[in-house]
């Protein structure tokens, strides 16, 4: 099945449109043709069955949605999950949506934020093996990412004075160097630089004590050092309503925080709450940017 994208808020004043092969949407009776923006046709769309020959259709749908957002014809783009392995086997060279959207929009750096009702998290490193994480935890990467997050909190979420908590990489945030040196040589200098710029930045915080309710009350978002450090608490607290937001782009983009669920595809069993939350959040961010 081709990936589909919701354009505009889909709520209130904005219509909701799908981008992709109209045959797929007609097959499932989703919306009439008038609500569809065509893209390259899918070759095969049996539910739950992968075909790398559909990669061009998936990418064409994404590119068409981005074009509409860049032109102002769409207020936002909401992407459905893609099967990364299937795309990569067809020659797709990006780790996921986030990196490809940065390429399409010309963004210098795109940042993935996961949003739930009581927590916002950002992984500094995303889809890489854990063994490759420590060399990428650098002060420059932390500073650059934190600036994008702080700007996004202000611009897209309307937080006038955003507060950012920064996690340590090692247990106990390194225990003064006894359990790791990254906090001393990379994370703390980055925090000092950000504070010197006037930002409300805290840390490095021990990852095992920064996500309980009392700790979360003191920050607006948490910058974590790797994928699971960020996504485990977010999905524990908001598994069915989590939303992926891409910061640093010229367009608004959100996505449900789950995968393709091929095992239940076409069976009317998928829980729609994360997609609904992604559409609502996209509408809210688009409205915030207009004001």
Residue pairs with C-beta under 8 A, 6 or more apart in sequence:
1 24
1 42
1 45
1 47
1 54
1 265
1 266
2 20
2 21
2 24
2 39
2 42
2 45
2 54
2 57
2 58
2 61
3 20
3 58
3 61
3 62
3 79
3 80
3 81
3 82
4 18
4 19
4 20
4 24
4 25
4 61
4 80
5 18
5 19
5 20
5 61
5 62
5 64
5 65
5 77
5 78
5 79
5 80
6 16
6 17
6 18
6 76
6 77
6 78
6 278
6 279
6 282
7 16
7 17
7 19
7 37
7 65
7 68
7 69
7 73
7 74
7 75
7 76
7 77
7 78
8 14
8 15
8 16
8 17
8 74
8 75
8 76
8 283
8 286
9 16
9 75
9 76
9 279
9 282
9 283
9 286
9 287
10 16
10 78
10 279
10 282
10 283
11 279
11 280
11 283
12 283
14 75
14 283
14 286
15 35
16 31
16 35
16 279
17 35
17 36
17 37
17 74
18 25
18 30
18 31
18 35
18 36
18 37
19 36
19 37
19 39
19 61
19 62
19 64
19 65
19 68
20 36
20 38
20 39
20 42
20 57
20 61
21 38
21 39
21 40
21 41
21 42
21 45
21 57
21 61
22 33
22 36
22 38
23 41
23 42
23 45
24 42
24 45
25 31
25 36
26 33
27 45
28 266
37 64
37 65
37 68
38 64
39 57
39 60
39 61
39 63
39 64
40 56
40 57
40 60
40 61
41 57
42 54
42 57
43 51
43 53
43 54
43 57
44 51
44 53
44 54
45 54
46 266
47 265
47 266
47 267
48 262
48 263
48 264
48 265
48 266
50 83
50 86
50 262
51 86
52 86
52 87
52 89
52 90
53 90
54 86
55 86
55 87
55 90
55 91
55 92
56 90
58 82
58 87
59 87
59 92
59 100
62 79
62 97
62 100
62 101
62 104
63 104
65 74
65 77
65 79
66 77
66 101
66 104
66 105
66 251
68 74
68 77
69 75
69 76
69 77
69 251
69 252
69 253
70 105
70 250
70 251
75 252
75 282
75 283
75 286
76 251
76 252
76 253
76 254
76 282
76 283
76 285
76 286
77 251
77 252
77 253
77 254
77 282
78 253
78 254
78 255
78 275
78 278
78 279
78 282
79 97
79 253
79 254
79 255
80 255
80 256
80 275
81 255
81 256
81 258
81 259
81 260
81 261
82 96
82 97
82 260
83 259
83 260
83 262
84 92
84 95
84 96
84 127
92 100
94 100
94 103
95 126
95 127
95 128
96 126
96 127
97 244
97 246
97 253
97 255
98 110
98 111
98 112
98 126
98 244
98 246
99 110
101 107
101 110
101 246
101 249
101 253
102 108
102 109
102 110
102 246
102 248
102 249
105 249
105 250
105 251
106 250
107 248
107 249
107 250
108 248
109 144
109 145
109 148
109 248
110 246
110 247
110 248
110 249
111 122
111 145
111 148
111 149
111 152
111 246
111 247
111 248
112 122
112 123
112 126
112 244
112 245
112 246
112 247
113 120
113 121
113 122
113 149
113 152
113 221
113 244
113 245
113 246
113 247
114 120
114 121
114 122
114 230
114 231
114 234
114 242
114 243
114 244
114 245
114 257
115 242
115 243
115 244
115 245
115 281
116 234
116 237
116 238
116 241
116 242
116 243
117 237
117 238
117 241
118 213
118 216
118 237
118 238
119 211
119 216
119 222
119 233
119 234
119 237
119 238
120 153
120 157
120 220
120 221
120 222
121 221
121 222
121 223
121 224
121 230
121 231
121 233
121 234
122 145
122 149
122 221
122 222
122 223
122 224
122 230
122 247
123 224
123 225
123 226
123 227
123 229
123 230
123 231
124 136
124 137
124 141
124 142
124 145
124 223
124 224
124 225
124 226
125 132
125 133
125 136
125 137
125 225
125 226
125 227
126 227
127 227
128 136
128 227
130 226
133 169
133 225
133 226
134 169
134 182
137 169
137 182
137 186
137 187
137 225
138 186
139 186
139 187
139 189
139 190
139 193
140 190
142 166
142 186
142 187
142 190
142 191
142 223
143 190
143 193
143 194
145 223
146 164
146 166
146 190
146 194
146 199
146 201
146 223
147 194
148 247
148 248
149 162
149 164
149 221
149 223
149 247
150 162
150 164
150 199
151 247
152 245
152 247
152 248
153 159
153 162
153 164
153 220
153 221
154 160
154 162
155 288
155 289
156 245
156 247
156 252
156 285
156 288
156 289
157 220
157 285
157 288
158 288
159 220
161 200
162 199
162 200
162 220
162 221
163 200
163 201
163 202
163 218
163 219
163 220
163 221
164 194
164 199
164 200
164 201
164 202
164 219
164 220
164 221
164 222
164 223
165 201
165 202
165 203
165 205
165 210
165 215
165 218
165 219
165 221
165 222
165 223
166 187
166 190
166 191
166 201
166 202
166 203
166 204
166 205
166 222
166 223
167 173
167 203
167 204
167 205
167 206
167 207
167 210
167 222
167 223
167 224
167 225
167 229
168 174
168 180
168 182
168 183
168 187
168 203
168 204
168 205
168 206
168 207
168 225
169 180
169 182
169 183
169 187
169 204
169 225
169 226
170 179
170 180
170 182
170 183
171 179
171 180
171 206
171 207
171 208
172 179
172 206
172 208
173 183
173 203
173 204
173 205
173 206
173 207
174 180
174 181
174 182
174 183
174 184
174 204
177 183
177 184
182 225
183 204
187 203
187 204
188 204
191 201
191 202
191 203
191 204
194 201
195 201
202 218
202 219
205 215
205 222
207 224
207 229
209 215
210 216
210 222
211 222
211 233
211 237
222 230
224 230
231 257
234 242
234 257
235 242
235 257
238 257
240 271
240 273
240 274
241 273
241 274
241 277
242 256
242 257
242 258
242 274
242 277
243 254
243 255
243 256
243 257
243 274
243 277
243 278
243 281
244 254
244 255
244 256
244 257
244 278
245 253
245 254
245 281
245 285
246 253
246 254
246 255
252 282
252 285
252 286
252 289
253 282
254 278
254 279
254 281
254 282
254 285
255 278
256 274
256 275
256 277
256 278
257 274
258 274
261 270
264 270
